[in-house]
Amino acid sequence: MVSPPQQTGLRGVGAQVVTRPLVAAELPALADLFAGSWSTRHCRCTSFCSTRREFTLGWFGGGNERRFAAMAATGDSPIGVLAWRADQAVGWCACGPRSRYAVDTPRTRMIRDRVGDERGLVWFLPCFLVRADCRGQGITGVLARAAVQLARDAGAVAVEGWPVADSSDRPAAAFVGRESVLREMGFRPVAWPSTGRVIMRLDL
């Protein structure tokens, strides 16, 4: 069963944000959100679920966009959660079974090494995106909580993230989330695969 839309009041703002799993009809709204950044405009949230060759070839010419749209339309599980304020998409969190992101690339080696308790029972939160003019308002946390609930509804036993460690001095890498945000939700650190990154897990 998929969670119904959730309304959440954000700190510092009066408007409500609604979150819901992405459906194919909302791909144009998500594309508009992706278009706000040069990197997301070409990445289309496919770097964690493509081989290096697929991702590089898809960077230009729309290949990554088409691959993402196909995954959104045909996947067994939702590919992520979209946050809305009124009729505007303001945030995005990619999520789904961890096995979706265990493709053979250097970037995802640490995910592959942890695969073992799968069958869709462990979910992963690889990426977050919030509109530039909406940042600092708690939307990342709202998205993470919605993704965890989606995983719970799907029967997952745990959710993992690979956020930037609180000690990191690389704010540009915050698209993977922040340790403090997941820690506030009850995630606990389980591994440190590289300097400035931490694998965190929430058992459901």
Secondary structure, 3 states (H helix, E strand, C coil): CCCCCEEEECCCCCCEEEEEECCHHHHHHHHHHHCCCHHHHHHCCCHHHCCHHHHHHHHCCCHHHHHHHHHHHHCCCCCEEEEEECCEEEEEEEEEEHHHHCCCCHHHHHHHHHCCCCCCCEEEEEEEEECHHHCCCCHHHHHHHHHHHHHHHCCCCEEEECCECCCCCCHHHHHHCEHHHHHHCCCEEEEEEECCEEEEEEEC
